[in-house]
Every structure is written in C-alpha cells, then in structure tokens.
Amino acid sequence: MSDIESLKAEIKKLSARATTMKMNLHDLSEELPINWQNIMTIAQQTQDAYAALEAARKALKELEAKAA
C-alpha cells in the first residue's frame, strides 16, 4: 500500500473518530447540567481529534503535490 493510500485510510479513521467526538460533545451539551464536570475533557478530546484530522489532511495534500 502506498503512503498516499495509507494516509487516506488513516484520514478515514480520524474522520470517524472526530465525528464521534463531535457527537459526544453534542450529547453532553444536551444533557447539561448533568455531567457538566466532563465538559473540558470531552472538549479537549474533540479538539485533539480534529487537530489530528487536519494534520493528516495537510500531510496528504503535501504528498499528493509531490507525487504530481
């Protein structure tokens, strides 16, 4: 499997994780004030997931540009 294909597969996984975290944050917000103590933890995990996804997408763009 090429680096580009591997990175695309990784992006797919990261995208699914980011979407899951987004939904977890959304669900938490709908349940407030229950579990308000978890806001920062879930928010940080969501931010981390989207940061990893953005970094992977940037790396893919760079690889595709080099391959072209």
C-alpha positions as a LaTeX table, in Angstrom:
\begin{tabular}{lrrr}
\hline
Residue & $x$ (\AA) & $y$ (\AA) & $z$ (\AA) \\
\hline
Met1 & 0.00 & 0.00 & 0.00 \\
Ser2 & 1.42 & 3.39 & $-0.95$ \\
Asp3 & 1.97 & 6.21 & 1.51 \\
Ile4 & $-0.92$ & 8.12 & $-0.04$ \\
Glu5 & $-3.28$ & 5.15 & 0.26 \\
Ser6 & $-2.18$ & 4.56 & 3.85 \\
Leu7 & $-2.73$ & 8.19 & 4.71 \\
Lys8 & $-6.18$ & 8.15 & 3.09 \\
Ala9 & $-7.10$ & 5.14 & 5.23 \\
Glu10 & $-5.80$ & 6.92 & 8.32 \\
Ile11 & $-7.81$ & 10.03 & 7.43 \\
Lys12 & $-10.93$ & 7.90 & 7.17 \\
Lys13 & $-10.33$ & 6.55 & 10.68 \\
Leu14 & $-9.53$ & 10.01 & 12.06 \\
Ser15 & $-12.64$ & 11.45 & 10.43 \\
Ala16 & $-14.81$ & 8.79 & 12.06 \\
Arg17 & $-13.19$ & 9.47 & 15.43 \\
Ala18 & $-13.67$ & 13.23 & 15.05 \\
Thr19 & $-17.31$ & 12.75 & 14.15 \\
Thr20 & $-17.81$ & 10.50 & 17.16 \\
Met21 & $-16.21$ & 13.07 & 19.44 \\
Lys22 & $-18.36$ & 15.82 & 17.94 \\
Met23 & $-21.47$ & 13.80 & 18.70 \\
Asn24 & $-20.24$ & 13.07 & 22.23 \\
Leu25 & $-19.80$ & 16.79 & 22.80 \\
His26 & $-23.23$ & 17.48 & 21.33 \\
Asp27 & $-24.85$ & 14.81 & 23.51 \\
Leu28 & $-23.12$ & 16.21 & 26.58 \\
Ser29 & $-24.41$ & 19.70 & 25.81 \\
Glu30 & $-27.96$ & 18.42 & 25.52 \\
Glu31 & $-27.73$ & 16.70 & 28.91 \\
Leu32 & $-26.49$ & 19.76 & 30.79 \\
Pro33 & $-26.34$ & 20.40 & 33.68 \\
Ile34 & $-25.86$ & 16.65 & 34.16 \\
Asn35 & $-22.17$ & 15.69 & 33.78 \\
Trp36 & $-21.06$ & 19.30 & 33.43 \\
Gln37 & $-17.76$ & 18.21 & 35.01 \\
Asn38 & $-16.90$ & 16.39 & 31.77 \\
Ile39 & $-17.14$ & 19.44 & 29.51 \\
Met40 & $-13.42$ & 20.22 & 29.42 \\
Thr41 & $-12.39$ & 16.58 & 28.97 \\
Ile42 & $-14.76$ & 15.92 & 26.08 \\
Ala43 & $-14.00$ & 19.30 & 24.51 \\
Gln44 & $-10.24$ & 18.61 & 24.65 \\
Gln45 & $-10.67$ & 15.15 & 23.15 \\
Thr46 & $-12.79$ & 16.66 & 20.37 \\
Gln47 & $-10.20$ & 19.35 & 19.71 \\
Asp48 & $-7.42$ & 16.75 & 19.62 \\
Ala49 & $-9.37$ & 14.58 & 17.18 \\
Tyr50 & $-9.97$ & 17.46 & 14.78 \\
Ala51 & $-6.36$ & 18.65 & 15.08 \\
Ala52 & $-5.11$ & 15.17 & 14.15 \\
Leu53 & $-7.55$ & 15.04 & 11.22 \\
Glu54 & $-6.44$ & 18.45 & 9.96 \\
Ala55 & $-2.77$ & 17.50 & 10.23 \\
Ala56 & $-3.35$ & 14.27 & 8.30 \\
Arg57 & $-5.26$ & 16.10 & 5.57 \\
Lys58 & $-2.41$ & 18.61 & 5.27 \\
Ala59 & 0.13 & 15.79 & 5.03 \\
Leu60 & $-1.96$ & 14.12 & 2.32 \\
Lys61 & $-2.09$ & 17.33 & 0.29 \\
Glu62 & 1.68 & 17.64 & 0.53 \\
Leu63 & 2.20 & 14.01 & $-0.54$ \\
Glu64 & $-0.19$ & 14.37 & $-3.45$ \\
Ala65 & 1.56 & 17.57 & $-4.56$ \\
Lys66 & 4.94 & 15.81 & $-4.52$ \\
Ala67 & 3.51 & 12.86 & $-6.46$ \\
Ala68 & 2.06 & 15.09 & $-9.17$ \\
\hline
\end{tabular}
